[in-house]
Amino acid sequence: MDLDSALYMAMVDDDITKHCHVNSNEDGDRFVGIKADSDNAMVYFPIGYQLPKTDAEIRTDIKHLIQVLSEFTTKEDRLLAINKFAAPQTVDFPINAYKGVIEYYFSIGGNYYVEVDPTYKTSATGKQDWPKTVRNQVPLVQQRGGVSSFIYTEFTVRATTPNDSKQITQINRFCVYEAFKKLGWLYVPYMPEQPGPHPDVKTSIAILNAKLGNTNDDKKRNLFQAMKDMLEYMDEKTSDKQFYFGTDDFDHVWEKLIDRAFGEKDKDKYFPRSRWLLDYGKYKEKRPLMPDTIMIYNGKYYILDAKCYKYGWTGIPDHLPNGSSINKQITYGEYLEKYKGVNTDSLFNAFIMPYNMAKNFFKLDTVVGNIGEAVGDWRNNQKYYERIQGIVMDTRYLMYHYTGNPMKEKVALAECIEDVLGRKPVPPAAGVTPITPVHKPVVYEYNHGTTVSMVAEEKAPYGSDV
């Protein structure tokens, strides 16, 4: 079976769920997007995604998934390692061009783009063409007060006649057919008719370039650009054995979704920078140590680290953020407290992980939920930001509610993080006794016996609050 056959089978299948998969974030099961090859056509949703029940809703979710991936991935994100021994493959498939051609076709009632030719006729009503009227029509001459005037009882008026034999219509028919071959199965269970004669690809691109240069109508321009993008993709002799659009690294998409929904745009001013002072050349300032998101709500600060980890799906503790992530979040909080003057009673920390509110191990049924907290055993953990709350958020809900200043979602997240206010004090870790650190000057002794002092401080003992 070839690619076209596999796509056709997906189109006529009356159960779209057979072509949908929710990944597990295991090795080899991390891709999010659309893949089609000679065996099958599949849509891969991110971990924690709850597929809706009806065929129509699933098709809507597929189109929304394409929108999210288009908005939050770059060409670099869409590099797929087909296997670890092969070079990564880039995804250049212009999915939005194919999608745009199909949706324009539906927007005009399942018809093709047809241009109209101007025609003229003689009529008493209509849009008058005065130069042609003066040349072609005989007016009545009226005398009044010794002044002659001309009165036209009939005019040359402008009309239009659809012309579906024009090349641009032939090109559109071809593009619609090709778009349905690749993506039609995401929309409807049928194919449009064969396109018929049409200009070759290079000629078609030239015609579309001319159209783009002479068209001011945005809807038409978008259509012509989509058709051109499709044809340029086909002109590259792209393999017809497979196509795919998506990413193996949905972690970055998850981070961007959280940041778009809850974050401050100028977050970099809240976090510590580091730099090298080099002996050679100008000093270099490194990027700030920065978490994914800083949310400010109701005068309180919430440091959010989006982690697209498996815990919300598996409930296995090994699938939670590790020690380095925990310690880094504490560092962010400490910087805001000590160097930005944020009151510790208004400073909170959280990891945000995906989950499915309709099916989970925690018996939660809300968009966001609190599953516990992470602490550092090297702290006394008496400040709220030292206790990093583990938050799970419904994947599908976030993908539909990341825009438009989602205040309801921000309030729910803040309340969920502030569960820390009702938690009992953190007990010391086994074998660790919290003590107050004592700093003493370190004395260094040279070989010849002289000493220099106060050049450094001793490290605080393990378990102290520093």
KALIN-V91321 format. One line per field, one symbol per residue. psi: psi as a letter, one per 20 degrees, with the letter a starting at -180 (. if undefined). Layout:
# KALIN-V91321
psi->???
This chain:
# KALIN-V91321
psi->paghgghhhhgipjnhhikqporijrpilippbpppaihrpqppqrpipoprhqgghghghghhgggghhhjqrhhhkppogriiqqqpqojomhhggghgghgghhkkkrrppqqpprqrpqiraopogghghhhqorqpppokjpqqpppiqqoqprqppnjiqhhhgggggggghghhgihiifqlrqrrqhaqqqrggggggghggghijpiohggggghgggggghhghijkqpjhrqqoaqimighggghggghhirphlhhiiqqqqqpnqipaqqpprqqoprgqppppkjqpoopooomrigihhjphikrqahhgghghhggghghghiikpphikprqqpoqqroiioriikqkrgqqpjaqprpijriliqhiinopopqppggggiikirkmnhghggggghghjhhhjqqqpqqqpjpopqpqppqqpppprhjiqqqrlirqqqqqpiro.
